[in-house]
Amino acid sequence: MRTRIAAALLAAHCWAAAGAQAAEDKDPRPAKALQDNSFLIEEAYNQEPGVVQHIATLHRQGRDRTFTFVQEWPLGSQRHQFSYSLPYLWLHGEEGRVAGPGDATLDYRYQVSEESAARPAIAARVSLILPTGDFDKGTGNDSLGTGFGLAVSKIVSDRVTLHANAGLETYFDVLGRRPTDYRLGGSAVYALTRETNLLLEAVGEWTESVDEAAAIEREFTFTLLPGVRHAFNLPGDAQLVMGIGAPVSFTGSQRDYGVFLYLSLEHKFLR
């Protein structure tokens, strides 16, 4: 009799846990369905266990273009995540057009807290910058560097999610100098449906570069990007997300218009 009672209690507990998990997976809020597909902003949601994300973006601003490929992998659980970023640049400078790979990055991100009704999701990132670009072409700094970032995300209503970012990157030795870049950003995402979202992103960047005379040059750029993204749910719990944005950047008195194209594929690699 005791064994039967224990078995019944265990079955009831498992049933309740399964029901709670199912309710969480089927969160009816439209804002919950599509959460980690921003353009310029980093969202504070690590990859789920067993799910990998591939991201390809093409960003044209003025006469410059950047293609970037990113992969994000969970490390055993959602608490830890590894990713890498591979950029390729087409630049238009005073000496004409140049093209080549930019500086690649390796990233580790820690999920400081998961989102709940009372608290936001928070993720902290540390990055290693590799000198895969070319200083003479202007596509890199020919120096190792490090980066740090903090992302905060919170669903504030059934259809609205807010995100905030802060970060910096510093290079160890660029012609004997140590340039450092700072970045602040934020966005609002409105879920028209569970598959279609509107985005408004804003990013401020304070950048330092080193000229041929080893002098530090400083510049501030503000970018405002309205955009839209749409998800296609595929067989096997895979998801394809496509997006487009129209970034406008302001650097001093100069204004540049651009186009941002986004493509993401998420799928399970463990079952």
N, C-alpha and C positions, 0 to 999 in steps of 0.2 A: 504493500500500500504506500509506504513512504517513497519507494522508487517511482511509482506511478505519479504521485503528487509532484515529486521533484521534476519528473519528465514533463508533466503538464505545465508547471511553472516555467521551465526552460523554454518550452515551445511557445508559451505566451510571450515571454520576453523577446524571443527571436522574431515573432510576428510583429510585435510593437516596434522593434528596432527597424525591421524591414519597411514597415509602414511609414515610419518617420523619415527613413532614407528616401523612400519613393516620393514623399511629400516635398522633401528638400530638392530632389532632382527635378520635380515638376513644379517648381516655384512659379505661380501664375503671373508674377509681375513681368511685364514686357522688358523692363530694364535688366532683368536677371539673365535673359537668354543669350545675349551677345555682349561679352565683357572685356575681351583682351585683344581688340583689333583697332587700336587708335593709330594715328598716322605719325605725328611728331611727338606725342605725349606718351610717356611710359605709364601703363596701368599697373596697379599694385596687386595683380593676381598671378601667382606662379602657375606653371603647368601642372595639371592633375597627374597623379601617378599613372604610368603606362601610356601617356599621351604626348606625342611630339608635335611641334608646330614648325612649319616652314613658311617663311615670309619673304616676298620679293617686292621691292618698291622701286619706282622710277620717279625722281623728283627733278623737274626742270624749273629753274629760277633765273629769270633774265635770259642770258645766253649760256648759262652753265647747267650741266645735267649730272645727276648722280644716280647710279643704280646700286642697290644694296640687297644682299642676300643674307638672311638671318635664320638660324635654327635655334630652338629652345627645347631643352631636355630636362625632365624632372630627375633628380638624383635620389631615387628610392622612395621619396614622398613629396608632397607638395611644399614641404618646408624648405627644401633646397632645390635650386635650379641652376643649370649650366647653359650658357648660350655663347654663340660666336657671331660676329658680324663681318662681312666681306664687302667693302665698297669698291666701286669702279667709277672714275670721274672723267668727264669731258669738260674742260675749262677753256674759257676765252680770255686771254690776257693781252698785255701790251705787245707781246712778241708773237701773237697769233694763237691758234688752237693747240692744246695739248691734251693727251688722254693717257690714262694709266690707272693702276690700282691705287687705292688710298690706304690709310693705316687701318689694319684689321684690329679687332678687339676680341678678347676672351673675357667673359663675364660670369661671375658667381653672384646669385641673388638669394637672400634669406627672407623668408616670409615671417616678418616680425609678429604680425597679428592677422588673423582672418576676420573678415567682415561679419558683424552681427548687427542686431537692431540698435545697439547702443554705441558701437565703436566702428571705425573705418578699417579697411584693409590697409596694412602698411608693409612695404617691402624695401629692403636696403640692398644696394648693389655695390660691388667692388669690381673694377675692370683692370685688365692689363692691356695696354696699347702696344701693338707690335709695329716696328718700322718697315712696313711693306710698301709704303708709298715712296715718292721721290721728291726730295726737297727742291732740286733744281727745276722740276716741272711744276712745283706748287701743289702736288697731290699728297704730300706727306711731310714729316719733319725729320726723318732720318734719326729718330731717337726713340728709345723706349719711354713709356709713360704709364701713368696710373689714372684711374677715374673712380669717382664715388658718386652715388646717386641715392636719392630717397624718393619713393613714390607713395602717395596716399590716395585712396579711392573710397567713395561712399555713395551708395544708392540713397538718394534723399526723398524720392517719391516713387510711385509705381513705374514711372516712365523716365525719370531723370537721374543721371549719375554724374557726379563731380569728381575731377581728378586734379591733383597738384603734384608738381615735381620740383626738385632742387638738386643740383649736381655741379661737379667741377671735374676738369681734366688738367693734368699737369705733365709736362715733358721734362725728362731728367737733364738733357744736354743738347740744346740746339744752338750751335756756334758759340758754346760757352754760356748760354743763357738758359733760363728755365721758365718758358712761357706757360701761363695758366689761363684756362677758360672757365667761365662761370655761366650757369644756365638756370633760369627760373621759368616755369610754365604752368599752365592750367587749362582745363577744358570742361565743357559741359556737353553731355550726350543725351539726346532725346530719342526715345524709342517710339517711332511711329507704329511699328508692329514688333513682334518678337524677332523678325528677320531683317527689318530695315530701320536704320538709325540715322539721325542727323547729328553732325558734330560741329562744334566751334572750338578751335584750339588757338591758344595764344602763347608765344614763346619769346622770351628776352634772352639774348646771348651777348655776354661781354667776352670778346676774344682778344688774345695777344698773339702776335706773330713776330718772327725775327727776320729782319731784312738782311741783305748781303753784307752790310756794314756791321752786323751783329747788334743792331739797335732794336729795341722793343717797340712795336707799333700796336696801338690799341684801337678797337672798333666795337661799337654797339649796334646790334641789329634786332629789330622787333618784327616778328612774323605773326600774322593773323591768318588762320586757315579755316574757312567753312568747307564742310564736306559731307558726303553721304556714303554709307556702306550697307551692303546687303549680303545675307548669309544664305547658302544653299546647303541643306542637310542631305548628306549622301548615305548610301548603304554602309553598314558596318560602323555606325556612330562617327563617321568622318564628316567634316564640315569645311566647305569652301566659302571664303569671304572675299568679295571684291569691293573696292572703294575708289572714289575719286574726290579730289579736293582742289581748291583754287587758292593757293597761298599768295599773300601779298606781303612783301618784306620792305621795311623802312630802315635805311642806313644813312644817317645824317639827312641830307636833303634829297637823297636818291630813293626812288620807289621802283621796285621790280615786281612784276606779275609772273605767276608760274602755274604749273600743273603738277599735281601729285597723284600717282597711280599706285594702287595697293592691291596685293593678291596674297592670300593666306590659305594654307591647307593644314588642318589638324586631323590626326588619325591615331589610332591605337597601335602601339608596337609591342605591347604585352597583353595577353588575354588570360 
